[in-house]
């Protein structure tokens, strides 16, 4: 998809340097992917420890 963006040149150069990318498109794609992954992780983490399953692993694994 083609999109026109007005981005500060210095900021984009810094992103390219930090992400070790060679093109502006690669840099923007990299940053967008990282943001999406970050927010997906956050949405999963907020459910952590919300459910207390009370599982006895010894009995589940037929241990005595």
C-alpha positions as CSV (number, residue, x, y, z in Angstrom):
1,X,0.0,0.0,0.0
2,X,1.4,3.4,-0.9
3,X,1.0,6.1,1.7
4,X,2.4,9.6,1.8
5,X,3.8,10.6,5.2
6,X,5.4,13.8,6.5
7,X,8.1,12.6,8.9
8,X,11.0,14.5,10.4
9,X,14.1,13.4,8.4
10,X,16.4,13.3,11.4
11,X,14.0,11.1,13.3
12,X,13.7,8.7,10.4
13,X,17.5,8.5,10.0
14,X,17.8,7.7,13.6
15,X,15.2,5.0,13.4
16,X,17.0,3.5,10.4
17,X,20.3,3.5,12.3
18,X,18.8,2.0,15.4
19,X,16.9,-0.7,13.5
20,X,19.8,-1.4,11.1
21,X,17.5,-1.0,8.1
22,X,18.6,0.4,4.7
23,X,15.4,1.9,3.5
24,X,12.7,4.1,4.9
25,X,10.0,1.6,4.2
26,X,11.9,-1.2,6.0
27,X,12.4,1.1,9.0
28,X,8.7,2.1,9.2
29,X,7.6,-1.5,8.7
30,X,10.0,-2.7,11.5
31,X,8.7,-0.1,13.9
32,X,5.1,-0.8,13.2
33,X,5.6,-4.5,13.6
34,X,7.3,-4.0,17.0
35,X,4.5,-1.7,18.2
36,X,1.9,-4.3,17.3
37,X,3.8,-7.1,19.0
38,X,4.3,-5.0,22.1
39,X,0.7,-4.2,22.5
40,X,-0.3,-7.9,21.9
41,X,2.0,-8.9,24.7
42,X,0.5,-6.2,27.0
43,X,-3.0,-7.5,26.3
44,X,-1.9,-11.0,27.2
45,X,0.1,-10.0,30.3
46,X,-2.9,-8.2,31.8
47,X,-4.7,-11.6,32.1
48,X,-1.7,-13.1,33.9
49,X,-2.7,-14.5,37.3
50,X,-6.3,-13.6,36.8
51,X,-7.4,-17.3,36.8
52,X,-6.4,-19.5,39.8
53,X,-6.7,-23.0,38.3
54,X,-5.8,-24.9,41.5
55,X,-4.2,-27.7,39.7
56,X,-2.3,-30.5,41.5
57,X,0.4,-31.6,39.1
58,X,1.3,-34.7,41.1
59,X,-2.2,-36.1,40.8
60,X,-2.5,-35.0,37.2
61,X,0.7,-36.9,36.4
62,X,-0.4,-39.9,38.4
63,X,2.3,-39.4,41.1
64,X,1.9,-40.6,44.6
